[in-house]
Amino acid sequence: IEKSQLNADILKNQAVVVLANVDTLSESQAGALIDFVNHQGGGVLIALGDQINADDYQRLLFHDKALIPVELKSRESNPGAEFGNLTQIRSDSLQSPWLNRFRGEYANGLTSARFSDWWDTSAITQSDQPEEEKKGEKSEQKTPVELATLSNNSPFMLMMNHERGRVLLLTSSLDADWNNLPAKPDYVPFLHE
């Protein structure tokens, strides 16, 4: 659907929502997505890219009361790719059982994809929150789990389990703008998982 069509009513019959390089959402759309994950048990896949408004994502989606508590530090790039300085997914970082099948070292696998751009991110932990936000919190702090790392040790994939739903964040694009993942035979099976 188009971004303008995203609302609580349309989410009632969905299992998964993919935000692929979506520039920004309104407050009501962000609230509908948060409810979709927390109350309907839906899944959200967010793939970052060059169109996103980092300030809006941070304010609306990337804090401890929203979809995933991460900080978008900066957009990074690898200008040395043409000289053999490749940024790829570290095979040894794919430890989750559903990612094991993608750990292959063969030339056309997921881990052979090359990344030119990505967002540097870090998980926001309870110690990172201001003191006034910590007061009165009875539930334990949820922290995203890093499922995949790039060869420069930047996170590539982070997952956040909620009480009923799940959020997966990719720090690079789903299309070929920032990487060559779509050209790899593992791309479609990876998205299916």
C-alpha positions in Angstrom: 0.0 0.0 0.0 1.0 3.6 -0.2 2.2 5.2 3.0 -0.8 7.5 3.1 -3.1 4.5 3.3 -1.5 3.1 6.5 -3.9 3.3 9.4 -5.3 1.2 12.2 -8.2 -0.2 10.2 -6.0 -1.6 7.4 -3.7 -3.2 10.0 -6.5 -5.3 11.4 -6.2 -7.9 8.7 -2.4 -8.0 8.4 0.3 -10.2 9.9 3.3 -8.3 8.8 4.1 -4.7 7.8 7.3 -3.8 5.8 8.6 -0.2 5.9 11.1 -0.1 3.1 12.9 3.2 3.2 9.7 5.0 4.2 10.6 8.7 4.8 8.4 9.3 7.8 5.1 8.5 9.4 2.5 10.6 11.1 2.0 10.3 14.9 -1.3 8.4 14.3 0.4 6.0 11.9 3.2 5.4 14.3 0.7 4.8 17.1 -1.2 2.3 14.9 2.0 0.4 14.2 2.9 0.3 17.9 -0.7 -1.0 18.7 -0.4 -3.5 15.8 2.7 -5.0 17.4 1.7 -4.8 21.1 -1.9 -5.7 20.9 -2.5 -7.6 17.6 0.8 -9.6 17.7 1.9 -8.3 14.3 5.3 -8.2 12.9 7.1 -5.1 11.5 10.2 -5.2 9.3 11.9 -1.8 9.0 14.6 -1.4 6.3 16.4 1.9 6.5 17.7 3.9 3.5 18.4 7.3 2.2 14.8 8.6 2.3 14.2 8.2 6.1 13.9 11.2 8.4 16.1 10.1 11.2 14.7 12.6 13.7 11.1 11.4 13.1 12.1 7.8 13.3 13.8 8.4 16.6 10.9 10.4 18.0 8.1 8.2 16.8 9.4 4.6 16.5 12.9 4.2 18.0 12.5 4.6 21.8 11.7 2.3 24.7 7.9 2.9 24.5 7.7 2.4 20.7 8.8 -0.3 18.3 12.5 -0.7 19.0 14.8 1.2 21.4 17.7 2.1 19.1 19.6 5.3 18.4 20.3 6.2 14.8 23.8 7.6 15.1 24.8 8.4 11.5 24.5 7.3 8.0 27.8 5.5 7.1 29.3 4.5 3.7 32.2 2.4 2.4 34.0 4.5 -0.2 36.8 1.9 -0.5 34.7 -0.9 -1.9 36.3 -0.6 -5.4 39.7 -1.1 -3.8 38.8 -4.4 -2.1 37.7 -2.9 1.2 34.4 -4.8 1.4 31.7 -4.4 3.9 29.7 -7.6 4.2 27.6 -9.6 6.7 29.8 -11.5 9.1 29.0 -15.2 8.8 29.8 -15.8 12.4 27.3 -13.2 13.5 24.4 -15.3 12.2 23.8 -17.2 15.4 20.0 -17.3 15.5 18.6 -20.7 14.5 16.5 -19.3 11.6 19.7 -17.6 10.2 22.0 -20.6 10.4 21.1 -21.7 6.8 22.5 -18.4 5.5 25.9 -18.8 7.1 27.3 -20.4 4.0 30.6 -19.1 2.7 29.8 -19.8 -1.0 30.2 -17.0 -3.5 26.5 -16.3 -4.0 25.3 -16.5 -0.4 23.8 -13.8 1.8 27.2 -13.2 3.5 28.8 -12.4 0.2 26.5 -9.4 -0.4 28.4 -6.1 -0.5 27.2 -3.0 1.4 28.0 0.5 0.3 25.8 2.3 2.9 24.1 1.6 6.2 22.9 3.4 9.3 25.1 3.1 12.4 22.9 2.2 15.3 23.1 1.2 18.9 20.6 -0.3 21.3 19.2 2.1 23.9 19.5 0.4 27.3 17.9 1.3 30.6 21.1 3.0 31.7 20.8 5.3 28.7 17.4 6.6 29.7 17.1 9.8 31.7 16.5 9.3 35.4 12.9 10.7 35.3 11.9 8.0 32.8 13.3 5.2 35.0 11.2 6.2 38.0 8.2 4.0 38.6 9.1 1.5 35.9 8.1 -2.0 37.1 8.6 -4.0 33.9 12.0 -5.1 33.0 13.8 -3.2 30.3 13.6 -4.7 26.9 16.7 -4.5 24.8 17.0 -5.3 21.1 19.0 -8.4 20.1 21.6 -8.0 17.4 21.0 -10.9 14.9 23.6 -9.9 12.3 26.7 -7.7 12.1 28.6 -6.2 9.2 32.3 -6.9 8.8 33.1 -3.5 10.2 31.2 -4.5 13.4 28.2 -2.2 12.8 24.8 -3.8 13.4 22.9 -5.0 10.3 19.9 -6.7 11.8 18.3 -6.1 15.2 15.2 -7.8 16.6 12.9 -6.7 19.4 10.3 -9.1 20.8 7.3 -7.5 22.4 4.7 -9.2 24.5 2.7 -10.3 21.4 4.6 -9.1 18.3 8.1 -8.7 16.9 10.1 -5.9 15.2 13.0 -6.5 12.9 15.3 -3.6 11.9 17.7 -3.7 8.9 20.2 -0.9 9.0 20.6 -1.0 5.2 18.1 -1.0 2.3 16.0 -3.9 1.0 16.6 -2.8 -2.6 19.9 -2.5 -4.5 20.4 1.2 -3.6 22.8 0.5 -0.7 23.8 -3.2 -1.3 23.6 -6.0 -3.7 21.5 -8.3 -1.5 18.7 -8.6 -4.1 21.2 -10.1 -6.6 21.9 -13.0 -4.2 20.1 -16.4 -4.4 19.5 -16.3 -0.6 17.6 -12.9 -0.8 14.1 -14.3 -1.3 14.5 -17.1 1.2 15.9 -14.6 3.7 12.9 -12.3 3.3 10.5 -15.3 3.5 12.0 -16.3 6.9 
